Amino acid sequence: MLVEAIAKSDSILPVYILDPRSFGETKYGTLKTGNIRAQFILESVLGLRNALKQIGGNLLIAEGNPEDIIPQLVQEYEITEVYHHREVAREETHVSTLVENALWKLRVNLKHFIGHTLYNKEDLPFPIKDIPDAFNLFKKKIERDSIIKPCFAAPDRINVAEVIDWGTLSSLEDLNLLPQQKDQRADFEFVGGEAEGLAHLQKVILAMQQAATTKNLILASKLSAWLAIGSLSPRKVYWEIKKMEGVPNTKAMFNHILLGLLWRDYFRFMFKKYGNTFFSPDGFGSQGLVDVANEQDNLYKWKNAQTGFAVVDAVMTELNQTGFISNIARQTAALYLINNLEVSWVLGAAYFEEKLIDYNPASNWGNWANVAGVGNDQKSKSVFDLDKNIKNLDPKGNYALTWAS
């Protein structure tokens, strides 16, 4: 997007708009964005401004509705075209449509780019409507018949419009959020911004090299937060770890990271294919029993790590304290909420939306729908097993002890 903007114009105006709707309440009584992810977003925006300054640019920061602010900027700076990255879920695409309509009145085009996936939509071996619903089939066909494009070289110089006031970014307090106190049990700290994401990617590669000699496999790469916000591109991750291909004993880690990237692609393309069915409680099937009488009480205990079930309470404590839990921990908490507490899965998905530092709509709601048995691949209903998950997550009981609330 940036490369094309620079090629097409003498000067550009990079803009970030903090949309208050992203920080409001959902219909489920949860926040759209909790304090941990909000902090990460603010750090990422400042990181972007800093990176642009280093190549002679800057980032205009404004707060409000994009559909109001962007047309004003277009008129003020005589902008000829507006570029943005297209999203796939309804609230995000709705804002795109509002912006597009407002710009249309000014005879200015909103150009959509797609940069969130490892595989480009146009490089898929099938149109969106024919994408296989079963993940394994999707993976097989895409790996056989599609290519992963190389990354663009980052520009080393940009010319930006003359701006008197580039704006200041809100603080957490401005968003009515409190900073999260660091939990000493957390073995990792996420800091927003491309520089931090790239540094962490190099640490993952170094850990792969070390694991290759000790054969001690590390499975959680923890790259997802930077990927979710766009500070790292999946293609960058892929090509950097692919350099390790010839090193013995790194294949399992490489495959593990690649699998995570493919699941991200799969859910994004499924959202393209099916629209917003993933947000409906019945999705593509039906969850089964919901204990309506005790639902709010059970949900409260689950959110606050008070279910009395040690591993689940540990998962929820870690989530509440750090904003990050492993994939298997997510499944475990979801299975327990849906099957044992008989709470509607959408309430769990909405809570994860607030709390997860790496939240993106397609992966979160797609995964929850799958666990609830209402996903688009109805054959995957039977693959989830709480006991098996707990054995994998906490074979010796150390995890539950560490995160006992």
TANOR-V991049 format. One record per residue. OMEGA is omega in radians with two decimals (999 if undefined). D_CENTER is the distance of its C-alpha to the mean C-alpha in whole Angstrom. Layout:
# TANOR-V991049
omega | d_center
OMEGA | D_CENTER
OMEGA | D_CENTER
This chain:
# TANOR-V991049
omega | d_center
-3.13 | 20
-3.13 | 21
-3.12 | 24
3.14 | 25
-3.14 | 25
-3.11 | 27
-3.01 | 29
-2.98 | 30
3.10 | 31
3.09 | 33
-3.11 | 31
3.09 | 27
3.08 | 26
-3.05 | 22
2.95 | 21
3.14 | 18
3.07 | 18
-3.06 | 17
-3.09 | 17
3.13 | 19
3.13 | 18
-3.09 | 14
-3.12 | 16
3.12 | 18
3.03 | 19
3.11 | 18
3.13 | 21
3.13 | 20
3.08 | 21
3.05 | 18
3.04 | 16
-3.10 | 13
3.11 | 12
-3.00 | 14
-3.06 | 16
3.11 | 14
3.12 | 10
3.10 | 13
3.14 | 15
3.12 | 12
-3.12 | 12
3.10 | 15
-3.11 | 16
-3.14 | 13
3.12 | 16
3.07 | 19
3.12 | 18
3.12 | 18
-3.13 | 21
-3.13 | 22
3.12 | 22
3.11 | 23
-3.11 | 26
3.11 | 27
3.02 | 27
-3.10 | 29
3.08 | 27
3.13 | 25
3.08 | 22
-3.12 | 24
3.12 | 22
3.12 | 23
-3.13 | 22
3.14 | 22
-3.12 | 22
-3.10 | 21
3.05 | 23
-2.99 | 26
-3.04 | 25
3.08 | 25
3.09 | 28
-3.14 | 30
3.14 | 28
-3.14 | 29
-3.09 | 33
-3.05 | 33
3.13 | 32
-3.13 | 34
-3.10 | 30
-3.14 | 31
3.14 | 27
-3.14 | 24
3.00 | 21
3.07 | 17
-3.08 | 14
3.05 | 14
-3.06 | 11
-3.07 | 12
-2.85 | 12
-3.09 | 15
-3.14 | 15
-3.13 | 13
3.10 | 16
3.11 | 18
3.07 | 18
-3.12 | 18
3.12 | 21
3.12 | 23
-3.12 | 23
-3.14 | 24
-3.14 | 27
-3.14 | 28
3.13 | 28
3.13 | 30
3.12 | 33
-3.09 | 33
3.10 | 33
-3.07 | 30
2.95 | 27
-3.10 | 24
-3.11 | 22
3.00 | 19
3.08 | 17
-3.05 | 15
-3.03 | 13
-2.97 | 10
3.09 | 11
3.10 | 14
3.06 | 16
3.14 | 18
-3.07 | 18
3.12 | 22
-3.14 | 22
-3.13 | 22
3.14 | 25
3.02 | 25
-3.09 | 24
-3.06 | 21
-3.12 | 23
3.12 | 25
3.13 | 22
3.12 | 22
-3.13 | 21
-3.08 | 21
-3.06 | 19
3.11 | 22
3.07 | 23
-3.10 | 20
-3.10 | 20
-3.10 | 24
-3.06 | 24
-3.14 | 22
-3.12 | 23
-2.91 | 26
-3.10 | 26
3.08 | 23
3.04 | 23
-3.05 | 20
3.06 | 21
3.10 | 22
2.99 | 20
3.01 | 22
3.14 | 24
3.13 | 23
3.13 | 25
3.14 | 28
3.00 | 29
3.03 | 28
-3.14 | 30
3.14 | 29
3.06 | 31
-3.12 | 33
-3.13 | 32
-3.11 | 34
-3.12 | 31
3.06 | 27
3.09 | 26
-3.11 | 25
3.08 | 22
3.02 | 22
3.06 | 22
-3.12 | 20
3.09 | 24
-3.13 | 24
-3.12 | 21
3.12 | 23
3.13 | 20
3.09 | 22
3.12 | 21
3.05 | 20
-3.14 | 23
3.11 | 22
-3.06 | 23
-3.13 | 25
-3.11 | 24
-3.10 | 20
-3.03 | 21
3.11 | 18
3.10 | 17
3.02 | 14
-3.04 | 15
3.06 | 13
-3.10 | 14
-3.10 | 15
3.13 | 18
3.14 | 16
3.12 | 14
3.12 | 17
-3.14 | 19
3.09 | 17
3.11 | 16
3.09 | 20
3.11 | 20
-3.14 | 19
3.09 | 21
3.12 | 24
3.08 | 23
-3.14 | 23
-3.14 | 27
3.13 | 28
-3.14 | 27
3.14 | 29
-3.10 | 32
-3.05 | 32
3.14 | 30
-2.97 | 28
3.00 | 24
-3.04 | 21
-3.09 | 19
-3.11 | 16
3.13 | 14
3.08 | 12
-2.91 | 10
-3.09 | 7
3.12 | 6
3.08 | 8
-3.06 | 6
-3.07 | 3
3.11 | 6
3.06 | 8
3.02 | 11
3.04 | 11
3.12 | 11
3.14 | 11
3.09 | 15
3.13 | 16
-3.10 | 15
-3.05 | 17
3.11 | 20
-3.12 | 20
3.11 | 20
3.10 | 22
-3.11 | 25
-2.95 | 25
-3.09 | 26
-3.08 | 30
-3.12 | 30
3.04 | 31
3.10 | 29
-3.03 | 25
-3.10 | 25
3.13 | 23
3.10 | 21
-3.13 | 20
-3.14 | 20
3.13 | 17
3.13 | 15
3.12 | 16
3.10 | 15
3.12 | 12
3.14 | 11
3.07 | 13
3.10 | 12
3.12 | 8
-3.08 | 11
-3.10 | 13
3.09 | 11
-3.14 | 11
3.08 | 14
3.09 | 15
3.07 | 14
-3.05 | 16
-2.96 | 19
-3.12 | 19
-2.94 | 18
3.11 | 17
-3.10 | 19
-3.12 | 16
-3.07 | 16
-3.09 | 20
3.14 | 21
3.06 | 23
-3.13 | 21
-3.10 | 23
3.07 | 25
-3.06 | 26
-3.01 | 25
-2.98 | 28
2.94 | 30
-3.11 | 28
-3.00 | 31
-3.07 | 31
-3.07 | 33
-2.98 | 31
-3.08 | 28
3.13 | 27
3.13 | 29
3.11 | 27
3.14 | 24
-3.13 | 25
-3.14 | 26
-3.13 | 23
-3.01 | 21
3.08 | 23
-3.12 | 24
-3.12 | 27
-3.07 | 28
3.10 | 30
-2.85 | 28
-3.05 | 28
3.14 | 25
3.11 | 23
3.09 | 24
3.12 | 23
-3.07 | 19
3.07 | 19
3.13 | 21
3.12 | 18
-3.10 | 15
-3.07 | 17
-2.98 | 19
-3.09 | 16
-3.14 | 12
2.96 | 12
-3.10 | 13
-3.14 | 14
-3.11 | 13
3.08 | 17
3.11 | 17
3.13 | 14
-3.10 | 16
3.14 | 19
-3.12 | 19
3.13 | 18
-3.11 | 21
-3.13 | 23
-3.04 | 22
-2.97 | 23
-3.09 | 26
-3.11 | 27
3.10 | 27
3.09 | 27
3.12 | 24
-3.05 | 23
-3.08 | 19
3.12 | 18
3.07 | 19
-3.14 | 17
3.14 | 13
3.11 | 14
3.08 | 15
3.11 | 11
3.12 | 10
-2.89 | 12
-3.00 | 12
3.10 | 9
-3.09 | 8
-3.09 | 4
2.78 | 4
-2.97 | 3
-3.03 | 7
-3.10 | 8
-3.08 | 7
-3.07 | 8
3.09 | 11
3.12 | 12
3.13 | 12
3.13 | 14
3.11 | 16
-3.11 | 17
-3.13 | 18
-3.13 | 20
3.12 | 22
3.13 | 21
-3.08 | 19
3.07 | 20
-3.03 | 21
3.12 | 24
-3.07 | 25
-3.10 | 22
-2.95 | 24
-3.01 | 26
-3.05 | 24
-3.09 | 23
-3.05 | 25
-3.09 | 25
-3.14 | 28
3.12 | 26
-3.09 | 23
3.09 | 25
3.14 | 27
-3.07 | 24
-2.99 | 22
-3.02 | 25
-3.07 | 28
3.13 | 31
-3.10 | 29
-3.11 | 28
-3.13 | 25
3.12 | 26
-3.11 | 29
-3.01 | 27
3.04 | 24
-3.02 | 27
999 | 27
